[in-house]
Amino acid sequence: MKEIRFTDIGEGIVEGHILKWNVKDFDEVKEDQELVQIETDKAVVNIPAPSNGFIKIIAIENKDIHVNDVLAYIGEKEELLKINQDNANADANNQNLLPNKKIMEESQPLKEMKLKKQIIATPYIRKLSRDLNIDINKVNGTGPNNRIMESDVRNFADKNSQGIREMKKNIPEIKTEEVNKTNEKETELIERIPLSQTRKAIARNMEESWKIPRAVHMDLIDATTLYEKISKEKDRFLKEFNIKLTFLPFIIKATIEALKENPRFNASYDKENQELIIKKYYNIGLAAEANDGLKVIVIKDCDKKPIKEIASEIQELHKKIIENTITFDEMKDNSFTITNVGSLGGGFFSVAMINPPDTAILAIHLIKDMPIVKDNQIVIRKILPFSITFDHRAVDGADTVKFGNAIKAYIEDPDFLELL
């Protein structure tokens, strides 16, 4: 018989949420068959069966779990049935150990006795209890084998604090039905929405990002030539390759050329060692809107790929984001991040949050027709606003202006970019 655990899958993942079991108790399963879907900070992962056999489910759907928690057992049906019987025997033994109520009432020494129970909880749950000033021995666990879950601790804390608040209310003149009406009205006026695993990850990442001493450089790019190039090629790309050609692949290629000239931006900042880690590869992270929050997809080795291949990968990964089938490998190891605010209708300039530990992030905005002076004449051109938020510990304003100017130069002269 084997345990199936929620193993450490890296990327700092410590917890998950069970979305759906694809099998039922005592189903026969095959090796590598996908058993359960677990939502994590980064993506939804599918846990496969380690071998052939029958399955006994321990962790139930719609519950939070932590790394190393047991999800299920797999083995022969007789072994799994024995687990059920052992649990039943344990419950019966616990029932037999309960003291006689009459004896307890009549005997003062026994009245003061406290039955000790075995506490099953992860270190994270025990720390959470201490942080909330809760006696974990008083919390009833709803997890497998009465394991204490995070929701148990938080519900206990909510009930306890609510009880204290009620005790402090010295308003006996208010009738019970009036209090109930007030509570019902308050419930109608607010809604509590638990954060998804993705939203929790975003919150933690943004808290870290906010600690970065940042500054912002903003400028405008004349994207008229690029606009004309895309207008000329987009029908061919759609017809021949089924690819929707946009500005983004060109911006990625231009950014990479600028990064080669300004390597401190293709880097991460190591705060502990106070070192700048320059990366010799060009994996571009793209902020993408998902149903449950912002995620970053990563196009690997962009410097080695033509526009067509980059455009195809962007299209494919965006589809996976929408369908919630994106994998960890497709969301990690970025060296620089771009956020396309313009695709959402974002107009002039926004300050993007740095994706730690990156040293900068490029935000591109909505291209608009604007009047500019060209060759001593006022003409209407396609203007692309952009902003670069940078970590002032790693780079300076002058460095960022040079980096921005390099991006401008390559976008304004896109003919060098390899299409196919």
Secondary structure, 3 states (H helix, E strand, C coil): CEEEECCCCCCCCCEEEEEEECCCCCCEECCCCEEEEEECCCCEEEEECCCCEEEEECCCCCCEEECCCEEEEEECHHHHHHHHHHHHHHHHHHHHCCCCHHHHHHCHHHHCCCCCCCCCCCHHHHHHHHHCCCCHHHCCCCCHHHCCCHHHHHHHHHHHHHHHHHHHCCCCCCCHHHHHHHHHHHHHHCCCCCCCHHHHHHHHHHHHHHCCCEEEEEEEEECHHHHHHHHHHHHHHHHHHCCCCCCHHHHHHHHHHHHHHCHHHCEEEECCCCEEEECCCCCEEEEEEECCEEEEEEECCHHHCCHHHHHHHHHHHHHHHHHCCCCHHHHCCCCEEEEEHHHHCCCCCCCCCCCCCECEEEEECCCEEEEEEECCEEEEEEEEEEEEEEECCCCCHHHHHHHHHHHHHHHHCHHHCCCC
